[in-house]
Amino acid sequence: MTRPAEPSDALYTTHLPGGHHWSLRLRRGTTLTLAASAANANVGLLCYNPENLLERLNLPDTLKCQHTFKLTQGHCLYSDMGRIFASIIHDDLGWHDSVGGNLMRHHLVAKGWQPVSYQQAHNDWTRSGHDAFLVELAKYGLGRRDLAANLNLFSRVESDADGQLRYVPDHCQAGDSVTLRVEMDTLVLLHTCPHPLDPSPDYPRRGVDIRLGVAPPPDENDLCYRSRPENARGFENNRLYHLGL
């Protein structure tokens, strides 16, 4: 199993405060390590192909082909073209939410979280994850129609026998981390807005530390390659894609 780069080996580090958003283009072979700076952090994540922005993260296919409801170490994030954007090569949590969706503006009011505008609080205004993604998408000429189902890193949502979803509090502790290895050039959108099912009485602001490094390419003994038969086919689709570049 490939381990994430140690902090001393990091090529770049930064901190994304709670309730903020960021995007960046990551090259194939880059590692993206996110570490919770506070308990119960949440990071919304979307992926796009910077060479063809119509290709984007497809969570239904990601779950279906790997026969899972949750995502954790050994799993891959698939595009809607059957290619692998990234693999999860390290995970302290064992469960990341794939079905909870995104915090919308009306959730702020429904939860009793006092909406605060930018004019009132500047960078400390209360953003929704939906609006955070729209701000980042606009930087690349994309908009509402380009939104896809997002992954919620660090959060856990379970389903009961009746299909009701339940948010699991205290799933994430400060210092917990997850590392993605980028398998093809990928535009990554991140936000640290609350999970839509978070029961906190006040709008939570829980940030993450970000560390970028590098990893050797996977081989046939790689955990993510071996974890599901479909993943071997996904990596083969990536290999064919890169032969055309």
C-alpha positions in Angstrom: 0.0 0.0 0.0 1.3 3.5 -0.9 1.5 5.7 2.2 0.9 9.4 2.1 3.8 11.7 2.1 5.1 12.8 5.5 4.7 16.6 6.2 8.4 17.1 5.7 8.1 15.7 2.2 5.1 17.8 1.3 5.4 19.9 -1.8 2.7 22.3 -0.6 0.7 22.8 2.5 -2.2 25.1 3.4 -5.2 25.4 5.7 -8.8 25.7 4.5 -10.9 27.3 7.3 -14.4 26.0 8.0 -17.1 27.4 5.8 -14.7 28.1 2.9 -14.0 26.7 -0.5 -11.0 26.1 -2.9 -10.3 24.5 -6.2 -7.1 23.4 -8.0 -5.9 21.3 -10.9 -3.9 18.3 -9.7 -1.6 16.4 -12.0 -1.6 12.6 -12.3 0.6 11.2 -9.5 -0.2 13.9 -7.0 -1.3 13.0 -3.5 -3.9 15.1 -1.8 -4.0 14.7 2.0 -6.7 16.3 4.1 -6.5 16.3 7.9 -9.3 17.5 10.1 -8.3 20.4 12.3 -11.4 19.9 14.5 -13.8 17.0 15.3 -16.8 16.5 13.0 -15.2 18.2 10.0 -16.8 17.9 6.6 -15.3 18.4 3.2 -17.4 18.4 0.1 -15.5 17.2 -3.0 -16.2 17.2 -6.7 -13.9 16.2 -9.6 -13.8 17.2 -13.3 -11.5 16.5 -16.2 -9.7 19.8 -17.0 -9.2 18.7 -20.6 -12.9 17.9 -21.0 -15.1 19.5 -18.4 -18.1 17.4 -19.4 -16.4 14.5 -17.7 -17.0 14.6 -14.0 -17.3 12.6 -10.8 -20.0 10.0 -11.0 -20.8 8.7 -7.5 -23.6 6.3 -8.5 -21.2 4.5 -10.8 -18.5 4.7 -8.2 -20.7 2.9 -5.7 -22.2 0.5 -8.1 -19.0 -0.9 -9.6 -17.4 -1.3 -6.2 -20.5 -2.8 -4.5 -20.4 -0.3 -1.6 -22.5 2.4 0.2 -19.5 4.1 1.8 -16.0 5.0 0.5 -12.8 4.3 2.2 -9.2 3.1 1.7 -8.9 0.8 -1.4 -11.8 2.5 -3.2 -11.6 4.6 -6.4 -13.5 7.7 -7.5 -14.9 7.2 -11.0 -15.8 9.6 -13.8 -18.9 9.1 -15.9 -16.5 7.9 -18.7 -15.4 4.8 -16.6 -12.1 6.3 -15.7 -10.6 6.8 -12.3 -10.0 10.3 -11.1 -8.4 9.3 -7.8 -7.8 6.4 -5.4 -8.1 6.5 -1.6 -4.7 5.2 -0.5 -4.9 6.1 3.2 -7.9 6.6 5.5 -8.1 7.0 9.3 -11.9 7.0 9.3 -13.1 3.9 7.4 -16.3 5.6 6.1 -16.9 8.7 4.0 -20.5 9.7 3.0 -21.5 9.2 -0.6 -25.2 9.9 -0.4 -25.9 12.8 1.9 -25.6 15.5 -0.8 -24.9 19.1 -0.3 -26.0 21.9 2.1 -28.4 24.1 0.3 -29.3 27.7 1.2 -32.7 26.8 2.5 -31.1 24.3 4.9 -29.5 27.3 6.8 -32.9 28.6 7.7 -34.5 25.2 8.3 -31.8 24.4 10.8 -32.1 27.7 12.6 -28.6 28.7 11.6 -28.7 32.5 11.3 -27.8 33.4 7.7 -25.1 36.0 7.7 -24.3 37.8 4.4 -20.8 38.7 3.0 -21.6 42.4 3.5 -22.2 41.7 7.2 -19.2 39.4 8.0 -17.0 39.3 4.9 -15.1 36.0 4.8 -17.0 34.8 7.9 -20.4 34.8 6.2 -22.5 31.6 6.4 -22.0 29.8 3.1 -23.9 26.8 1.9 -22.0 24.0 0.2 -24.1 24.4 -2.9 -23.2 28.1 -3.3 -19.5 27.4 -2.5 -19.3 24.9 -5.4 -21.0 27.4 -7.7 -18.4 30.0 -6.9 -15.6 27.6 -7.7 -17.3 26.3 -10.9 -17.7 29.9 -12.2 -13.9 30.2 -12.3 -13.8 27.6 -15.0 -16.8 28.7 -17.0 -19.2 26.2 -15.4 -22.4 26.7 -13.6 -25.5 25.2 -11.9 -26.1 22.7 -14.7 -22.6 21.3 -14.2 -23.1 20.3 -10.6 -22.9 16.6 -9.8 -23.5 14.5 -6.7 -20.7 15.3 -4.3 -18.7 13.2 -1.9 -18.6 14.3 1.8 -15.2 13.4 3.3 -15.0 12.9 7.0 -18.8 12.4 7.4 -20.7 9.2 8.0 -24.4 8.7 7.1 -26.1 5.3 7.8 -29.3 3.9 6.4 -31.8 2.0 8.6 -34.0 -0.9 7.6 -36.7 1.6 6.4 -34.2 3.5 4.2 -34.0 6.5 6.5 -30.6 8.3 6.6 -29.0 9.0 9.9 -26.0 11.3 10.4 -23.4 9.8 12.8 -22.0 12.4 15.2 -18.4 12.2 16.4 -17.3 10.0 13.5 -14.4 12.3 12.8 -11.8 13.4 15.4 -9.3 16.2 15.1 -6.2 14.9 13.3 -8.0 12.2 11.3 -6.8 12.2 7.7 -7.5 10.8 4.3 -5.2 10.7 1.2 -6.2 10.6 -2.4 -3.8 9.6 -5.2 -4.7 11.4 -8.4 -4.8 8.9 -11.3 -5.4 11.4 -14.1 -5.2 15.2 -14.3 -8.1 16.3 -12.3 -9.8 19.6 -11.4 -10.7 19.2 -7.7 -13.3 21.4 -6.0 -13.4 21.5 -2.2 -15.5 23.2 0.4 -15.6 23.0 4.2 -19.2 23.9 4.7 -21.3 21.7 7.1 -22.9 18.4 6.1 -26.6 19.0 5.4 -27.6 16.6 8.2 -25.2 18.0 10.8 -27.3 18.6 14.0 -25.1 21.3 15.4 -27.2 24.1 17.0 -24.9 26.8 15.5 -23.3 27.0 12.0 -20.1 24.9 12.5 -16.7 26.1 11.2 -14.4 23.2 11.1 -11.4 23.5 8.8 -8.9 21.1 7.3 -5.2 21.1 6.7 -4.2 20.3 3.1 -0.9 18.7 2.0 0.1 17.9 -1.6 2.8 15.4 -2.4 3.6 12.8 -5.0 3.2 9.0 -5.2 4.6 6.3 -7.5 2.1 5.0 -10.1 0.1 2.0 -9.0 0.9 -1.5 -10.2 -1.1 -4.8 -10.1 -0.2 -5.3 -6.4 -1.7 -1.9 -5.5 -4.5 -2.1 -2.9 -6.9 0.0 -4.9 -6.1 -1.9 -8.1 -6.8 -5.3 -6.4 -9.8 -4.3 -4.2 -12.4 -4.8 -6.9 -12.3 -6.4 -10.4 -13.9 -3.3 -11.8 -11.0 -1.2 -10.5 -8.5 -3.1 -12.7 -10.7 -2.2 -15.7 -10.9 1.4 -14.5 -7.1 1.6 -14.4 -6.9 0.0 -17.8 -9.3 2.7 -19.1 -6.9 5.3 -17.6 -3.9 3.7 -19.3 -5.7 3.8 -22.7 -6.7 7.4 -22.1 -3.1 8.4 -21.4 -1.8 6.6 -24.5 -3.7 9.2 -26.4 -2.1 12.2 -24.8 
